[in-house]
Amino acid sequence: MTFTKRSWLLAGTFTFAAVGLGAGALVTQPGCASNCGSNCPPSQVYVGSIDNVELNIYNIIGSGPACPAPEGLYCTGDETTTSCTHFTVAGQAQGICNVTIVFADRPTEVLHLEFGPPIQQGCCHGYSVLSDSVYVIPDSPSGGLIFAADGGSSSAVTEIEDGGADGPLDTAAPADSASTADSASTTDSASADGGAPDDGATD
């Protein structure tokens, strides 16, 4: 079943309630007495499919003071029928975490997340989520950008057209990579001849 942004928003409260239950389970803290851990503010962000559809994610790269270590960003599934349907981001500090998601079947997207101060509520732990806490990756490459489950906005997402499946090297500076290479080539050519251009060469 393929969801686009519009069809997901029209899916009704049943689907959103299911996502809410899943997100609530993510933030429940172990070792808490009674049910105090079930009422914690969000300290993790869920990113992925909402109907357990396998996603063609090639790499996930975090950048920023609030990001977890690289090994803390990985795609997982139900481990029975799927192996990569979603991932979660738990803030490790107050501040920004930019998450680059490199797809094999669509352009690379960067999700801009923000975490606030440590949660001060009972036995709850972690850093509070200031951005949305659930983001949906459309199942189909033609389904549009990643969007927030609450409201359907893609304002926290930047698309990188030249990212693709080549990996993180292409996401560093996709717009300037060609001009940088040309500049380096021109510099090498000039320095090889003592600074004089080759005969017959034109700029």
C-alpha positions as CSV (number, residue, x, y, z in Angstrom):
1,M,0.0,0.0,0.0
2,T,1.5,3.3,-1.1
3,F,0.9,6.5,0.9
4,T,1.4,10.0,-0.5
5,K,1.3,13.0,1.7
6,R,-2.3,13.7,0.7
7,S,-3.6,10.2,1.1
8,W,-1.9,9.8,4.4
9,L,-3.5,13.0,5.8
10,L,-6.9,11.7,4.6
11,A,-6.4,8.3,6.2
12,G,-8.1,9.5,9.4
13,T,-7.5,9.3,13.1
14,F,-7.2,5.6,13.2
15,T,-3.8,5.6,11.4
16,F,-2.6,8.6,13.4
17,A,-3.6,6.9,16.6
18,A,-1.5,3.9,15.6
19,V,1.5,6.2,15.0
20,G,0.8,7.9,18.4
21,L,0.9,4.6,20.2
22,G,4.2,3.7,18.5
23,A,5.8,7.0,19.3
24,G,4.6,6.7,22.9
25,A,6.2,3.4,23.2
26,L,9.5,4.8,22.0
27,V,9.7,7.4,24.8
28,T,8.7,5.1,27.7
29,Q,11.7,4.9,30.1
30,P,12.6,1.6,31.6
31,G,13.0,1.1,35.3
32,C,10.3,3.6,36.3
33,A,7.9,2.8,39.1
34,S,4.1,2.9,38.4
35,N,3.3,4.5,35.1
36,C,5.3,7.7,35.4
37,G,7.5,6.7,32.4
38,S,4.5,6.4,30.1
39,N,3.7,10.1,30.4
40,C,7.1,11.5,29.4
41,P,7.4,14.3,26.8
42,P,9.0,13.1,23.6
43,S,12.8,12.6,23.7
44,Q,13.2,10.7,20.5
45,V,12.1,11.4,16.9
46,Y,10.6,8.7,14.8
47,V,11.4,8.8,11.0
48,G,10.0,6.2,8.6
49,S,7.1,4.4,7.1
50,I,3.9,4.2,9.1
51,D,2.8,0.9,7.5
52,N,5.9,-1.3,7.8
53,V,6.9,-0.9,4.2
54,E,10.6,-1.6,3.3
55,L,12.5,1.6,2.5
56,N,15.5,1.9,0.2
57,I,17.7,3.8,2.6
58,Y,21.4,3.6,1.7
59,N,22.9,5.6,4.5
60,I,21.9,7.8,7.5
61,I,24.4,10.6,8.6
62,G,23.9,12.9,11.6
63,S,25.6,16.3,12.0
64,G,25.2,18.6,14.9
65,P,25.8,18.8,18.7
66,A,22.5,17.0,19.5
67,C,23.1,14.0,17.2
68,P,23.8,10.6,18.6
69,A,27.0,8.7,17.7
70,P,27.0,7.2,14.2
71,E,26.2,3.8,15.5
72,G,23.1,5.3,17.1
73,L,21.6,6.1,13.7
74,Y,20.5,2.9,11.9
75,C,17.5,1.7,10.0
76,T,15.5,-1.2,11.3
77,G,12.2,-3.0,10.7
78,D,10.1,-5.6,12.3
79,E,13.0,-8.1,11.8
80,T,10.5,-10.7,10.5
81,T,9.2,-9.4,7.2
82,T,11.2,-6.1,6.9
83,S,14.7,-5.0,7.8
84,C,14.5,-1.2,7.1
85,T,11.3,0.7,7.7
86,H,12.3,3.4,10.1
87,F,14.9,4.8,12.5
88,T,14.8,7.0,15.6
89,V,16.9,9.9,16.7
90,A,17.5,10.5,20.4
91,G,19.0,13.8,21.3
92,Q,22.3,13.6,23.1
93,A,22.5,17.3,23.9
94,Q,20.6,20.6,23.6
95,G,20.8,21.9,20.0
96,I,20.5,21.0,16.4
97,C,20.8,17.6,14.7
98,N,20.7,17.6,10.9
99,V,20.0,14.0,9.6
100,T,21.0,13.3,6.0
101,I,19.1,10.4,4.6
102,V,20.7,8.9,1.5
103,F,18.1,6.9,-0.6
104,A,18.8,4.4,-3.3
105,D,15.6,5.3,-5.1
106,R,15.1,9.0,-4.7
107,P,17.2,12.2,-4.0
108,T,18.9,12.6,-0.7
109,E,16.9,14.5,2.0
110,V,18.2,16.3,5.1
111,L,15.9,16.5,8.1
112,H,16.5,19.4,10.4
113,L,15.7,18.5,14.1
114,E,16.1,20.4,17.3
115,F,16.3,19.3,20.9
116,G,15.8,21.4,24.0
117,P,16.8,21.2,27.6
118,P,16.9,18.0,29.6
119,I,13.4,16.8,30.5
120,Q,12.7,17.6,34.2
121,Q,9.6,15.5,34.9
122,G,9.5,12.6,37.4
123,C,11.6,9.7,36.2
124,C,11.6,10.9,32.5
125,H,15.0,11.3,30.9
126,G,16.6,12.6,27.7
127,Y,16.4,15.9,25.9
128,S,13.1,17.4,24.9
129,V,12.1,17.4,21.2
130,L,11.4,20.9,20.0
131,S,10.7,19.8,16.4
132,D,8.0,17.4,15.5
133,S,8.5,13.9,17.0
134,V,7.1,11.8,14.1
135,Y,8.2,12.2,10.4
136,V,6.8,10.1,7.6
137,I,8.9,8.8,4.7
138,P,6.5,8.2,1.8
139,D,6.6,4.6,0.7
140,S,6.9,5.5,-3.0
141,P,9.8,7.6,-4.4
142,S,7.1,9.7,-6.2
143,G,5.2,10.4,-2.9
144,G,7.0,13.7,-2.2
145,L,9.3,14.8,0.6
146,I,9.5,13.5,4.2
147,F,6.7,15.3,6.1
148,A,5.6,15.8,9.7
149,A,2.8,13.5,10.9
150,D,1.2,16.4,12.7
151,G,0.1,18.8,9.9
152,G,1.9,17.2,6.9
153,S,4.6,20.0,6.6
154,S,7.9,19.4,4.9
155,S,9.4,22.7,6.1
156,A,12.0,20.9,8.2
157,V,13.3,19.0,5.1
158,T,15.8,20.0,2.5
159,E,16.2,17.9,-0.7
160,I,19.6,17.4,-2.3
161,E,19.2,16.6,-6.0
162,D,22.7,15.3,-6.5
163,G,22.8,13.0,-3.5
164,G,21.5,9.8,-4.8
165,A,22.9,6.4,-3.8
166,D,26.6,7.4,-4.1
167,G,26.8,7.9,-0.3
168,P,27.8,10.7,2.0
169,L,30.6,12.1,-0.2
170,D,28.0,13.5,-2.6
171,T,26.1,15.2,0.2
172,A,29.0,17.3,1.5
173,A,28.9,20.0,-1.2
174,P,26.8,18.8,-4.2
175,A,26.3,22.3,-5.7
176,D,30.0,23.2,-5.9
177,S,31.7,19.9,-6.5
178,A,32.0,20.4,-10.3
179,S,33.3,23.9,-10.1
180,T,35.8,23.0,-7.5
181,A,37.1,20.2,-9.7
182,D,37.4,22.5,-12.7
183,S,39.3,25.1,-10.5
184,A,41.7,22.5,-9.3
185,S,42.4,21.2,-12.8
186,T,43.1,24.8,-14.1
187,T,45.4,25.5,-11.1
188,D,47.4,22.2,-11.7
189,S,47.8,22.9,-15.4
190,A,49.1,26.4,-14.8
191,S,51.6,25.4,-12.1
192,A,53.0,22.6,-14.2
193,D,54.2,25.2,-16.7
194,G,55.5,27.7,-14.2
195,G,52.3,29.7,-14.2
196,A,52.0,30.1,-18.0
197,P,49.0,28.7,-19.9
198,D,49.6,25.9,-22.4
199,D,50.1,27.0,-26.0
200,G,46.9,27.2,-27.8
201,A,44.8,26.9,-24.6
202,T,41.9,29.2,-24.0
203,D,40.1,29.9,-20.8
